[in-house]
Amino acid sequence: MSELARSLGVTDTDARRGEIADILVDAFSDLMERNPAAFRTKFRKMAADPFAFYRGSACLFYADVNRLTDPWADERTSRVWIQGDLHAQNFGTYMNASGVLVFDVNDFDEAYLGHFTWDLQRFAASLALLAWSKALPDGDIVAFVRHAATSYLDQVRTFASSDGDSEYSLRLSTTDGTIHELLQQTRLRSRTELLNRLTEAEGYDRRMRRGPNIRQLDDAERGRVEEAFGRYLESIPPENRMRDVAYTIKDIVGSSGFGIGSAGLPAYNILIEGPTEALENDIVLSMKQGNVAAPSRVVTDERIRAHFKHHGHRTALSQRALQAHADPMLGHTEMGGVGYLVDELSPYESDLEWGDLTEPSEIVPVLDYLGRAIAKIHCVSDAQSDTQLVDFQVEEAILDVVGDREKEFVDWLVEFALGYAEVVRDDHRLFVDAFRHGEIGGVAATAS
């Protein structure tokens, strides 16, 4: 049992098994009750391996790190915009508002304000779990975390000594190797290809395809979605607005089948006209209910909580803060008093796949880019965001707390990664046992 496990007080396996179940129920009870089948699927995916469990249990991670002393957190560095669920698979490509393909952090459903170290800790532990799943030894894990952390600090220093944080990006002209190849592959995608997959011809127009994970709406529900869509339009920044005809609704369907983190969340796909009447320029928007951000369960600052109208509003504002030149379609709305995030289903979003990255010599260069991408989202957020919440230069705040203790900082992160990965591997086994025996909110392992 690691020293970290003892610090967390998780050495009693029976008590820890009950704690895991209680934390998951506390986080997801409303959604579990509404859609137990979706959570049966979520939990089966989480049961597959420790990394899958880790991806689906951000709420447990925050309950744990909140017990630990953070020597790098002060009044400023504990109030930084963070991605909130920064594991190794939450990176990929997107087309920014300037039409440039960028490799960056993605998936901002859990984004909030908190310790900058929480993103780094969650990421570092995910590297340890990923390396363990590839049967790589601890020495390689140590090297991976050190390299990513060093790249992070190097990029923070670069931002501190130069202007134009928001202009920095990992793109075709600034990358090579695996990340450059991913960007090149993404260039081959097209909007027409996406539209042909999601829609079908109906006379001289398009409509959304019907099929698995697609739900037909009755008139009343469609009317509620249309009203919510009208409110969404008001949330688009003026500089991103297209002419009004572009937002003409052609079709709306209910959708499901999201990843591990979005189980049970109601969602809709909305087909709109787009910038021209040409069918190849139609746009598909996703309107998904916002979820409670995992970090918000341990951050008690009422200034932060009161700043957001709802979880859709919080997700949209967080993404704009963390992602320079974010999707121009990004916005938010509410329906029935519940917040929703709205953004485009883009053909230019490709996730970083780890399946073919097996040797340390292949992985290390990728980690250099990932460390710099994390630094970018943290440091750009002060310029992109509402300064009521972040009224300081993030890069200066981080460098002030790290100072000349870079080795101590990196060693601390390495120790956490190794220790917490061991905790997660044990937790995964306990979770599987609890799920198999129906101990998690009454969600049985098999349908009744």
Helices and strands as residue ranges (DSSP letters): H 3-8, H 13-34, H 36-47, H 50-55, H 58-65, E 80-82, E 91-95, E 101-105, E 112-114, H 116-133, H 138-160, G 165-167, E 170-171, G 172-174, H 177-187, H 191-198, E 199-202, E 205-208, E 214-215, H 219-233, G 238-240, G 244-247, E 249-255, G 260-262, E 267-272, G 279-281, E 283-289, G 294-297, H 302-307, H 311-322, E 331-335, E 338-344, H 360-384, H 394-402, H 406-436
